Amino acid sequence: MPKTRMEPLINEKEYFIEKVTIDNIPDLRDKTGEQFLNSLEEAVNDCRKFIAEGFSLTSYWADPDVGMEFILKKKKA
């Protein structure tokens, strides 16, 4: 079953970086895709929380072997 998780904060020289990931482990009982959509919705909600804290969604990608990852950055003051 897909799991949504937030990676630990990455502290780079000029930016704070947050990553929200959905694992690419299918739920074989989910014949409709509803569980995947629930995981995607959870990831989007997590991204919205970071955006409310001043982060910007800078990129996202999907890989059939890894899953989906959303990358958010916030410039240091």
Residue pairs with C-beta under 8 A, 6 or more apart in sequence:
1 25
1 26
1 27
1 30
1 35
2 22
2 23
2 24
2 25
2 26
2 27
2 35
2 36
2 39
2 67
3 22
3 23
3 25
3 39
4 20
4 21
4 22
4 23
4 39
4 42
4 43
4 46
5 20
5 21
5 23
6 18
6 19
6 20
6 21
6 46
7 18
7 19
7 20
7 21
9 16
9 17
9 18
10 16
10 17
10 18
10 19
11 17
14 75
14 76
15 73
15 74
15 75
15 76
16 55
16 73
16 74
16 76
17 71
17 72
17 73
17 74
18 50
18 55
18 71
18 72
18 73
18 74
19 69
19 70
19 71
19 72
20 43
20 46
20 47
20 50
20 69
20 70
20 72
21 43
21 67
21 68
21 69
21 70
22 39
22 40
22 43
22 67
22 68
22 69
23 67
24 63
24 64
24 65
24 66
24 67
24 68
25 67
26 36
27 35
27 36
30 36
40 68
43 68
43 70
47 57
47 70
47 72
50 72
50 74
51 57
51 72
53 74
54 74
55 72
55 73
55 74
56 72
56 73
56 74
57 70
57 71
57 72
58 71
58 72
58 73
59 70
59 71
60 68
60 69
60 70
60 71
61 68
61 69
62 68
62 69
